[in-house]
Amino acid sequence: QVRLVESGGGLVPPGGSLRLSCAASGRLFTINTMGWYRQFPGKDREVVATVSTSGSINYADSVKGRFTISRDNAKNTWSLEMNSLKPEDTAVYFCYAQTVVSIEGRMPHWGQGTQVSVSS
């Protein structure tokens, strides 16, 4: 099992910055992808950014050039640096990890979620 604990989030004005961090514990050797999702009210969760253990990074088009995902393998943490925040970035952000459970089996794991609000 993998446990994810998030920190960061809060209220910032448009154009501001925030940093989210995620700390993982448990069967860390089974993680092959880590990242961040967000959820708008009444909507499904959507991917924001992911990074694989091989170093491959992907961003949602809506955050490219503004958000940066990074990881610290030694500390088993990853972060999302969010710059030039817009009101439409307001959502609950979830830390995410995918583990390998079998040759073809994958399992998602989620943090508790943290509110990011962008408003003047």
N, C-alpha and C positions, 0 to 999 in steps of 0.2 A: 504494500500500500504506500501511497505517496501523500504527504500532507503539505498544503500550500498556505502560507500566511502572507497577506498583503499589508503594505503600509503606504502612506501617502494619500493623495486625494484632497479634496476640499473645494473652496470657493475662490475663484480668481476672476479678475476683470478680463474682457476681451483683449487679446494680444499678450496676455500673461503666460506664465510657464508653471508647470507642475512636474513632479517626478514621482512615479509609482515604483515600488520595489516589491519583489516577491521572494520569499525564502522557502526553500523546499527541504523536506526531511523525509526519511523512510527509505524505500528501495530506489534510491536515486540512480543506480546503474541501469535501471530499466527505462529511464526517460530518453526519448529520441527527439522530441520537439518540445519547446517551451514558448510561451508568448503571452499575449493579451487579447481579450475579447471585450466588447462592450455591448450594453443592452439599453435601448431606448424604451420608454414606457409603451407597453402594448406590442412590442416587437420582439422577434427572436434575437438571440445573441449573434453578433457579427464579429468577424475577425478584424483586429486592428493591426497586429504585427506578430510574426512568429520567427523563431530562429531554431535551426536544427542543431544537433550535436556536431554535425559536419561543418556548421558555420553558415549554412544557407539562410538568407534573410528574405522575408517577404512583408510587404506593407499593403494595407488597403489604399486604393487610389486617393481616397479622401484625406489621408494623413501623410502621404509622401512629401518629403521636404520639410515637414514640420515636426514629426515624431521620430525618435530614434530608440531602437531596442538594443540593449546590450546585456551581456551575461558575464558573471564572474564564476568560473568553474570551481575555483578553489574554495569559494564561500557558498557554493550551491545557491546562488541568487541570480536573478535577472531583473532588469529595470526598464522602464519606459519613460524617456525624457520627452515631455510634450511642450512644444514651443508654439508661439503664435496661435494660442487657443482661440477658438471661435465659439459663439453660443451653441452652434449645432454640434459641438463636441460634448455637450452636457449629456451625461449618461452614467450608468453604473458600470465600472470597469472591473473585469475579472481576470485574475491571474490564471494561466492555463498550462497544463503539462500533459503530454501524451506519452504513455508507457507502452512498451512492447510486452504482450502477455503470451504470445505464441508466434509461430512462424508468420501467420497472416493476421493475428489478432492484435488490436490496438485498443487502449482504454483511455478515455479522457479523465482528467482530474481538474478540479476547480478550487480557486480560493473563495473566500466568503463574499467578495465584492466590495468595492469602495466607490463612493459617490464623487464624481467630478462635476462641478457646476461652474459654468462660465457665464458671468453676468456682471453688468455694471451696477 
